[in-house]
Amino acid sequence: QVQLVESGGGLVQAGGSLRLSCAASRSIFSFNAVGWYRQAPGKQRELVARISKSGTTTYADSVQGRFTIFRDNAKSTVYLQMNSLKPADTAVYYCNAIAGPQEFWGQGTQVTVSS
């Protein structure tokens, strides 16, 4: 059973930064892709950023230029560096990993950006 453990969420003022971590229980190279999703109250879960096995990154338009996804292979950890945070970024952030037909989710970490 794959485990994804997120950390790094919290409360920050607008314009501030946070770094989220997603630690996987097995090598991140065993996944086709690892990504970060978020879900705000009353809204659907949406993709924020994703990194493929080859290292290709994808970002939502709303975070392009502010967020960076990267990984530490030795630690089996994927990070989401979030800069210039806005109140609209407030949400629960989830780590997601895909391995063939299987999909795994972390428990989520709350990010709150105050104005």
KEDREN-293209 format. One line per field, with one value per residue (C-alpha): residue number from 0; residue in one letter; y, x, z. Coordinates in pm, whole numbers. Each point is the difference from the previous one (the first is absolute). Example, Ala and Ser with C-alpha at 12.3 -4.5 7.8 and 13.67 -1.06 7.14 Angstrom:
residues 2
i <- c(0_1)
aa <- c(A_S)
c2 <- c(-450_344)
c1 <- c(1230_137)
c3 <- c(780_-66)
end
This chain:
residues 115
i <- c(0_1_2_3_4_5_6_7_8_9_10_11_12_13_14_15_16_17_18_19_20_21_22_23_24_25_26_27_28_29_30_31_32_33_34_35_36_37_38_39_40_41_42_43_44_45_46_47_48_49_50_51_52_53_54_55_56_57_58_59_60_61_62_63_64_65_66_67_68_69_70_71_72_73_74_75_76_77_78_79_80_81_82_83_84_85_86_87_88_89_90_91_92_93_94_95_96_97_98_99_100_101_102_103_104_105_106_107_108_109_110_111_112_113_114)
aa <- c(Q_V_Q_L_V_E_S_G_G_G_L_V_Q_A_G_G_S_L_R_L_S_C_A_A_S_R_S_I_F_S_F_N_A_V_G_W_Y_R_Q_A_P_G_K_Q_R_E_L_V_A_R_I_S_K_S_G_T_T_T_Y_A_D_S_V_Q_G_R_F_T_I_F_R_D_N_A_K_S_T_V_Y_L_Q_M_N_S_L_K_P_A_D_T_A_V_Y_Y_C_N_A_I_A_G_P_Q_E_F_W_G_Q_G_T_Q_V_T_V_S_S)
c2 <- c(0_334_283_366_229_373_269_369_157_286_357_270_359_98_34_-258_-342_-359_-326_-316_-344_-334_-297_-329_-343_-125_145_287_-148_-282_251_131_339_171_310_246_69_238_33_316_-4_-44_-55_-300_-143_141_-79_249_-152_-333_-148_-305_-277_166_329_183_249_130_290_145_341_153_-99_22_209_-11_-371_-250_-377_-193_-325_-155_-351_-117_100_-120_339_246_363_291_336_266_365_321_-173_145_-49_-187_-267_-96_-367_-349_-121_-367_-202_-240_-278_-210_-343_-159_-52_78_338_96_300_152_118_368_304_330_321_324_335_307_336)
c1 <- c(0_145_-1_33_58_-38_141_80_-344_-96_-114_185_-64_-61_328_168_142_-47_161_-207_158_-137_198_-72_40_179_222_-164_140_-250_-272_-87_-65_-34_-209_-160_-373_-201_-360_-153_-332_-290_229_119_345_237_349_260_323_135_341_39_252_209_-6_-252_-198_-352_-167_-345_-22_-92_332_236_302_-77_15_276_-21_323_119_275_42_216_-270_-290_-153_-173_-22_-219_163_-271_98_-203_-293_-347_-318_-136_265_-172_-94_83_292_27_288_-88_203_-81_147_-158_-371_47_-38_99_-87_141_-211_30_152_-176_138_-162_105_-123_-48)
c3 <- c(0_-108_250_-87_296_-48_225_-5_-4_226_29_-192_-99_-358_-184_218_-80_106_-105_0_15_-115_128_-177_153_-310_-269_-184_-321_43_-88_-345_155_335_39_234_-4_211_108_137_188_-240_-298_-195_50_-258_-123_119_-128_-116_-70_-222_34_-270_188_-215_206_-48_180_28_-163_334_161_-298_93_372_85_-74_25_44_148_208_-133_289_248_-217_57_-229_101_-91_54_16_-26_-23_161_-40_203_-303_64_324_-20_114_-207_-90_-135_-280_-161_-303_-71_-306_76_366_162_351_218_312_291_-89_166_60_-147_112_-144_184_-167)
end
